[in-house]
Amino acid sequence: MDLRNLELFLHLADSLHFGKSADAMAVSPSTLSRAIQRLEQETGCVLFERDNRSVRLTPAGEKLREFGGELLQEWRQLKQELKRSDEPLQGRLRVFCSVTASYFLLPEVLERFRRRYPQLEIKLETGDPALAVDKILADEADLAIAARPDALSSKLEFASLQQVPLVFIAPRTAPQQSQWFSQGEPDWEQLPLILSEQGLARKRCDQWLRNKGIAPNIYAEVAGNEGIVAMVALGFGVGLVPAAVIDHSPMGEKVRIVEPKPALKPFDVGIAVLKKRLEEPLIRAFWDTARGQGLLR
C-alpha cells in the first residue's frame, strides 16, 4: 500500500469533498481520484459512495479510515524515532491563526521557538478565526491559535493562553448616534449590527440576543474581526469583537466599547492540536516551547 495514497484517502475521508482535499493536499482532482481507485483495487472494496452532490464513506471505507489513521500515526512516530540523534529537528510546521493573534500572542513564542530550533520552517497562515478548529480537524494546519469551542471535539487537545473579553463596539462619532442610543442606552432592536458570519462569537451573540428577547437588525455579516472594526469605525453600525482586536487594530481609536448587560462570556484563547499528533517531535517542540515560556496553562 502506498502511504501517500493512504494520506490522500484519510484527508478525503474527513473532508468528504474532492476539491477541498485536492487543494489541501496540493494534488489535482484527477490524481486524487486515481489514488482512491488504486486503494479500492488493492482492498477489493468500494471505499466511497459518490453522486453529483455528495461523497460518503462506505462501511469498508470506515474500517480503512480507522486502520489507516493508526498506521500513518505509527509510521510518523517511527520515522521520528529513527531520526532522533544529535541532529537538530528539521521540517515544516503549519500554524493557523487570526491576524490579531499573530500580533499579540504569537511573536514571543515564535521568537523563542526559532532560537531553539533554527532549522525548522514555520508556515504561518492567517484568516477568519472561525475556521481555526476546522483547519486542524481537516489536517490543513498542524497547530492553531483559536478560541476554545463551547463543545470541544474529542479529537483535540487544547491549552489556554489568555482570556479575552467579547465586547460590542460603536463608532466614536456618527450622525446616527442619537437614534442608536436613546438617553445613552442602546436601542438593541434599532441598532444596525455588524457581526461575524460564523463562529463562536456569532453563536454567543445570537444566544445573548435570544436570551434578551431581541429581534436583531443585522446590517452586515463579515468574515474576520478586523473587517468588523473597520465598518464600525466608518459609522456603519455596532459590532461584536474580542477586545484584543480593538487594541491591535489601526482603527481601534475610532471605536468605543458599549457595555452589554449581562456581559458576554469571554473567549478562552489557546493552542489547538490533534491529540494523536501531540507526540510528534515538531508539534511537541512548539507545545513545550510555549509551556516553557509560561504561556500554556
Salt bridges, closest charged atoms under 4 A:
GLU7 OE1 - ARG4 NH1 3.38
ASP14 OD1 - ARG65 NH2 2.39
GLU40 OE2 - ARG50 NH2 3.19
GLU49 OE1 - ARG56 NH2 3.32
ASP51 OD2 - ARG56 NH1 3.87
GLU111 OE2 - ARG115 NH1 3.43
GLU125 OE2 - LYS135 NZ 3.09
ASP139 OD1 - ARG94 NH2 3.04
ASP139 OD1 - ARG277 NH1 3.44
GLU140 OE1 - LYS135 NZ 3.38
ASP142 OD1 - ARG94 NH2 2.88
ASP142 OD1 - ARG277 NH1 2.78
ASP150 OD1 - ARG204 NH2 2.59
ASP206 OD1 - ARG202 NE 3.02
GLU221 OE2 - ARG202 NH1 2.80
GLU279 OE2 - ARG284 NH2 2.60
GLU280 OE2 - ARG76 NH1 3.97
GLU280 OE2 - ARG277 NE 2.89
ASP288 OD1 - ARG284 NH1 3.24
ASP288 OD1 - ARG291 NH1 3.02
